[in-house]
């Protein structure tokens, strides 16, 4: 459709990160849990790490070599931040964290086994905070996406009024289309993370917050 194509071209000229939009919200959820030691899975260029670092010590995992180098250089000399070029499977074996965060990462991984492993990464009373992507399926998802379709170019113009010549480095991570619907994610979370709170969010995202039993 011509309108969709035109919106896509406009959004490319005025790029902004849907993931960074939720950074402050994630940092608040981590802070209210009283976490002191946090694992950020798929930390990218370190934008969320920078927010978390104001209150906690952070270990960032990033499999992309270029982004891992950017994040490592950004926090060089900071004893409270460790950036490791690896994926979730390469985390320190047996270690647990007070909080684990993931932004637009979970859909790159097998859902049920990863949720189970994430649960095992938390200290007693620890918190998991996920902002993820889901596959749209059905009228409800289409209707829910309409406000984002309208707001996306407006936010892009406000945040990045000048026409972009290149994509910002923090938006260069490899992407993948999500395989699971929101209903499937809810069902998996109910089985693996009892009590997890899941909400549909603006800009084609959902949030998941789970507190491990104390």
C-alpha positions in Angstrom: 0.0 0.0 0.0 1.2 3.5 -0.9 0.4 4.9 2.5 2.3 2.1 4.3 5.3 2.5 2.0 5.3 6.3 2.6 5.2 5.9 6.4 8.1 3.4 6.2 10.2 5.8 4.2 9.4 8.6 6.6 10.3 6.5 9.6 13.6 5.5 8.1 14.4 9.2 7.7 13.6 9.9 11.3 14.6 6.8 13.2 14.2 6.3 16.9 14.4 3.3 19.2 11.2 1.7 20.4 13.3 -0.3 22.8 15.0 2.8 24.4 11.5 4.2 24.9 11.0 1.6 27.6 14.4 2.0 29.2 13.3 4.4 32.0 10.3 2.1 32.8 12.6 -0.9 33.1 15.1 0.9 35.3 12.2 1.8 37.6 11.0 -1.7 37.9 14.5 -2.9 38.7 15.0 -0.2 41.3 11.7 -0.8 43.1 12.7 -4.5 43.4 15.7 -3.4 45.4 18.2 -5.1 43.1 21.9 -4.5 43.4 23.3 -6.9 40.8 21.7 -7.0 37.4 22.2 -9.0 34.2 21.2 -7.3 31.0 20.8 -9.9 28.2 21.4 -8.5 24.7 22.7 -5.1 26.0 23.4 -3.7 22.5 25.4 -0.5 22.7 24.6 -0.2 26.4 21.8 2.3 26.5 19.8 0.4 29.2 23.1 -0.4 31.0 23.7 3.3 31.4 20.3 3.8 33.0 20.6 0.8 35.3 24.2 1.8 36.3 22.9 4.8 38.2 21.7 2.5 40.9 23.2 -1.0 40.4 26.1 -3.1 39.2 25.4 -4.5 35.7 26.7 -7.4 33.6 25.8 -6.9 30.0 25.8 -9.8 27.5 26.0 -8.9 23.8 26.7 -11.5 21.0 27.2 -8.9 18.2 30.9 -8.1 18.0 30.5 -4.5 16.9 27.9 -3.6 19.5 29.7 -5.4 22.3 32.8 -3.3 21.4 30.8 -0.1 21.6 29.3 -1.0 25.0 32.6 -2.2 26.4 34.3 1.1 25.3 31.5 3.1 26.7 32.0 1.7 30.2 35.7 1.2 30.1 37.2 1.8 33.6 33.8 1.5 35.3 34.2 -1.2 38.0 30.4 -1.6 38.3 29.9 -2.6 34.6 31.0 -5.7 32.9 30.3 -6.2 29.2 30.8 -9.7 27.8 30.7 -10.6 24.1 28.4 -13.6 24.4 24.8 -14.7 24.2 22.6 -15.8 27.1 24.1 -19.4 26.9 27.5 -17.9 27.6 26.6 -16.3 30.9 28.6 -17.2 34.0 27.5 -20.8 34.9 25.7 -21.1 38.2 25.5 -17.4 38.9 22.3 -15.7 40.0 21.3 -12.1 39.8 19.0 -9.8 41.7 17.4 -8.8 38.5 17.6 -9.9 34.8 16.5 -7.6 32.0 15.8 -8.3 28.3 14.7 -5.9 25.6 13.6 -7.2 22.2 15.8 -10.3 22.8 13.5 -13.1 23.9 12.0 -13.7 20.4 15.4 -14.6 19.1 15.5 -17.5 21.5 13.4 -20.7 22.2 10.6 -19.3 24.4 9.9 -22.1 26.9 13.4 -23.3 27.6 14.6 -19.7 27.9 11.9 -18.7 30.4 12.9 -21.7 32.5 16.6 -20.8 32.4 15.8 -17.1 33.2 13.9 -18.3 36.3 17.0 -20.2 37.4 19.1 -17.1 37.0 17.3 -15.1 39.7 18.2 -14.9 43.4 15.3 -15.6 45.8 13.0 -12.7 45.4 14.8 -11.6 42.3 13.0 -9.9 39.4 12.8 -10.6 35.7 11.8 -7.6 33.5 11.2 -8.3 29.8 10.1 -5.9 27.0 9.6 -8.1 24.0 8.1 -8.4 20.5 5.2 -10.6 19.5 3.7 -11.9 16.3 0.5 -10.1 15.4 -2.4 -12.4 14.8 -6.0 -11.4 14.5 -8.1 -8.3 14.7 -7.3 -7.4 18.3 -3.6 -7.1 17.4 -4.3 -5.0 14.3 -6.5 -2.6 16.2 -4.0 -2.4 19.1 -1.3 -1.4 16.7 -3.2 1.6 15.1 -2.1 4.1 17.8 1.5 3.1 17.3 1.2 3.5 13.5 0.0 7.1 14.1 2.4 8.0 16.9 5.5 6.4 15.4 6.3 9.1 12.8 5.3 11.9 15.2 7.7 10.7 17.9 10.4 10.1 15.3 10.0 13.7 14.0 10.1 15.1 17.6 13.2 13.0 18.6 15.1 13.2 15.3 13.8 16.2 13.4 16.8 16.3 11.0 16.9 13.7 8.2 19.1 10.8 9.2 22.0 9.9 6.9 22.8 6.7 8.7 21.1 4.4 11.2 22.1 5.1 14.8 24.6 2.5 16.1 22.3 1.4 18.9 19.7 0.5 16.2 22.0 -1.8 14.2 21.5 -5.0 16.1 20.4 -8.0 14.0 16.6 -8.3 13.9 14.2 -11.2 13.5 10.5 -11.6 13.2 8.8 -12.9 16.4 7.3 -16.4 16.0 5.0 -16.4 19.0 1.7 -14.5 19.4 1.0 -12.7 22.6 -1.4 -15.4 23.6 1.3 -18.0 23.2 3.7 -15.9 25.3 1.1 -15.6 28.0 0.6 -19.3 28.1 4.3 -20.1 28.3 4.8 -17.6 31.0 1.9 -19.0 33.0 3.5 -22.4 32.9 7.1 -21.4 33.6 6.8 -18.2 35.5 3.7 -18.4 37.8 2.4 -15.0 38.7 4.2 -13.2 35.9 2.5 -10.0 34.9 2.2 -9.4 31.1 0.8 -6.3 29.4 0.5 -5.3 25.8 2.4 -2.1 25.2 2.6 0.6 22.6 4.9 0.3 19.6 4.4 -3.4 19.0 5.8 -4.5 22.4 4.7 -6.3 25.5 6.1 -6.2 29.0 6.6 -9.1 31.4 7.5 -8.8 35.0 8.2 -11.8 37.2 9.2 -11.9 40.8 10.9 -15.1 42.0 9.6 -16.6 45.3 11.5 -15.3 48.3 
